[in-house]
Amino acid sequence: MKSKMSLFLSVIFIAFLISPLHAGAIEPLARPPIIATAIGDGAASDVLALVCEIHGIDYENILQLKPEEFMEKLDSKNAPGTLAIAPGAMVEGDLYTLCGVEKIDVGQEIHRIEQLISIAKARGVPVVAVHIEGGFTSPDSDPRPSFDLLMPKVDYIILVSPEGPSEYFSALSEQTGVQLIVVDKAERILDALDLLFAMGGS
């Protein structure tokens, strides 16, 4: 377990990377366990899973998490305290994942995510979008439609970007009021989680 001084330094470090517009108000409060899913081919939930596994954070990654499954988990003894969503490109047809090939219906995918967010909001569970910025290269690999779906419904965006937030994400945060937390590499997703959980007293 981290010492109070180590945790304090982590909070100070990451606070400098938060959009100044939102650094003063972290609401609602995130806490473990984390349950994560992805939109389309969003890959950041897999990276988040690895970070959580390395650092012993209670976490479950279900790429096609269904609303009824989420409700069951919320009613369980070890109920999720945070819903993480990894935005990705939504393309009709086959989706190639680490676990095989799945069929994607864009309309159904949008409905699934909207229902998950609605359930989380009703149960007081914060929703965090986690994205690793790598450029938007083509309509088939552009996650921006996913962000259009998520905003302003999520409570935070954890953005991994070596050069800081792009104009797109800075504008998105300012326009929607969604709190943007930026780290320069994937390993530092832990720092973002430390900040959110520290604010929640976890």
C-alpha positions in Angstrom: 0.0 0.0 0.0 1.3 3.4 -0.9 2.4 5.7 1.8 0.4 8.9 2.3 3.4 10.9 1.0 3.6 8.8 -2.1 -0.1 9.1 -2.8 0.1 12.9 -2.2 2.9 13.2 -4.7 1.0 11.2 -7.2 -2.0 13.5 -6.8 0.2 16.6 -7.2 1.8 15.1 -10.3 -1.3 14.2 -12.1 -3.2 17.4 -11.1 -0.8 19.3 -13.3 -1.9 17.2 -16.2 -5.6 17.8 -15.7 -7.3 20.3 -17.9 -7.0 23.5 -15.7 -10.7 24.2 -16.3 -11.7 21.2 -14.3 -8.9 20.6 -11.8 -10.8 21.9 -8.8 -14.0 19.7 -9.0 -13.7 15.9 -9.2 -17.3 14.7 -9.1 -18.7 12.1 -8.8 -16.2 10.0 -7.0 -14.7 6.9 -8.6 -13.8 3.8 -6.7 -12.8 0.1 -7.3 -13.8 -2.4 -8.4 -13.7 -1.2 -12.1 -15.8 -2.9 -14.7 -14.8 -2.1 -18.3 -16.1 -2.5 -21.8 -15.3 -1.3 -25.3 -17.1 0.5 -28.1 -16.4 -1.3 -31.4 -12.7 -1.9 -31.6 -11.7 0.2 -28.6 -8.4 -1.3 -27.2 -7.7 0.8 -24.2 -9.8 -1.5 -21.9 -7.2 -4.2 -22.5 -4.4 -1.8 -21.5 -6.3 -0.7 -18.5 -6.8 -4.4 -17.5 -3.0 -4.9 -17.7 -2.3 -1.9 -15.5 -4.9 -3.0 -13.0 -3.6 -6.5 -12.9 0.0 -5.4 -12.3 -1.0 -3.1 -9.5 -3.6 -5.3 -7.8 -6.6 -3.1 -8.6 -9.9 -5.0 -8.6 -11.0 -5.0 -12.3 -13.1 -6.9 -14.8 -12.9 -6.4 -18.6 -16.0 -7.5 -20.6 -15.7 -6.3 -24.1 -19.4 -6.8 -25.0 -20.8 -6.1 -21.5 -24.6 -6.4 -21.7 -26.9 -4.1 -19.7 -28.6 -7.1 -17.9 -25.1 -8.4 -17.0 -24.1 -5.0 -15.6 -27.2 -4.9 -13.5 -26.5 -8.3 -12.0 -23.0 -7.3 -11.1 -24.3 -4.1 -9.5 -26.5 -6.2 -7.3 -23.7 -8.5 -6.3 -21.7 -8.4 -3.1 -18.6 -7.0 -4.9 -20.5 -4.4 -6.9 -18.5 -2.3 -9.5 -17.7 1.3 -8.3 -16.6 2.6 -11.7 -17.7 1.9 -15.3 -14.8 2.3 -17.8 -15.5 2.5 -21.5 -12.8 2.4 -24.2 -14.0 4.3 -27.3 -13.1 2.8 -30.7 -14.2 2.7 -34.3 -17.7 1.4 -35.0 -17.9 -0.3 -38.3 -20.7 -2.6 -39.4 -19.7 -6.2 -39.9 -16.9 -8.3 -38.5 -14.9 -7.1 -35.5 -11.6 -8.8 -34.9 -10.7 -8.9 -31.2 -8.2 -10.7 -29.1 -10.9 -13.3 -28.3 -11.9 -13.9 -31.9 -14.4 -12.5 -34.4 -17.7 -10.8 -33.4 -20.4 -9.3 -35.5 -21.1 -5.7 -34.9 -24.4 -3.9 -35.5 -23.7 -0.2 -35.1 -27.3 0.5 -34.0 -27.2 -2.2 -31.4 -23.8 -1.1 -30.2 -25.0 2.4 -29.7 -28.0 1.2 -27.8 -25.9 -1.1 -25.6 -23.6 1.7 -24.6 -26.4 4.2 -23.9 -28.1 1.6 -21.7 -24.9 0.9 -19.7 -24.4 4.6 -19.1 -28.1 5.1 -18.1 -27.8 2.3 -15.6 -24.5 3.6 -14.2 -26.1 7.1 -13.8 -29.2 5.7 -12.1 -27.0 3.8 -9.6 -24.5 6.6 -8.9 -21.6 4.8 -10.6 -19.2 7.2 -12.4 -18.4 6.6 -16.0 -14.8 7.0 -17.3 -13.8 7.0 -21.0 -10.2 5.7 -21.4 -8.5 6.4 -24.7 -4.9 6.0 -26.0 -4.4 8.7 -28.6 -2.8 7.4 -31.9 -4.2 9.7 -34.5 -7.4 9.4 -36.6 -6.3 7.9 -39.9 -9.5 6.8 -41.8 -13.2 6.5 -41.4 -12.8 2.8 -40.5 -10.4 3.6 -37.6 -11.8 6.9 -36.3 -13.1 6.7 -32.8 -14.5 10.2 -32.8 -18.1 9.0 -33.5 -17.7 7.0 -30.3 -16.7 10.2 -28.4 -19.7 12.0 -30.0 -21.9 9.2 -28.5 -20.2 9.3 -25.1 -20.1 13.1 -24.6 -21.3 14.7 -22.4 -22.5 11.5 -20.8 -19.3 10.4 -19.2 -17.8 12.0 -16.0 -14.1 11.8 -17.0 -11.8 11.1 -19.9 -8.5 9.5 -19.1 -6.4 10.2 -22.2 -3.0 8.7 -22.9 -1.1 11.1 -25.1 2.7 11.6 -25.2 2.4 15.2 -26.5 -0.6 16.3 -24.4 -4.2 16.6 -25.5 -4.8 17.4 -29.1 -7.0 20.4 -30.1 -9.9 18.0 -30.6 -9.8 16.6 -27.0 -9.1 20.0 -25.4 -12.1 21.5 -27.2 -14.2 18.5 -26.4 -13.5 18.8 -22.7 -14.2 22.6 -22.7 -17.4 22.3 -24.7 -18.9 19.5 -22.7 -17.5 20.2 -19.2 -16.2 16.6 -19.0 -13.1 16.4 -16.9 -10.0 15.5 -18.9 -7.1 13.7 -17.2 -4.0 13.4 -19.4 -1.0 11.2 -18.9 1.9 10.8 -21.3 2.2 7.0 -21.4 0.0 4.0 -20.6 1.9 3.0 -17.4 0.7 6.3 -15.9 -2.9 5.4 -16.2 -2.2 4.3 -12.7 -1.6 7.9 -11.7 -5.0 8.9 -13.1 -6.7 6.1 -11.1 -4.8 7.1 -8.0 -6.2 10.6 -8.3 -9.7 9.5 -8.8 -9.7 6.9 -6.0 -7.9 9.3 -3.6 -10.6 11.9 -4.1 -13.1 9.1 -3.3 -11.2 8.1 -0.2 -10.4 4.7 -1.5 
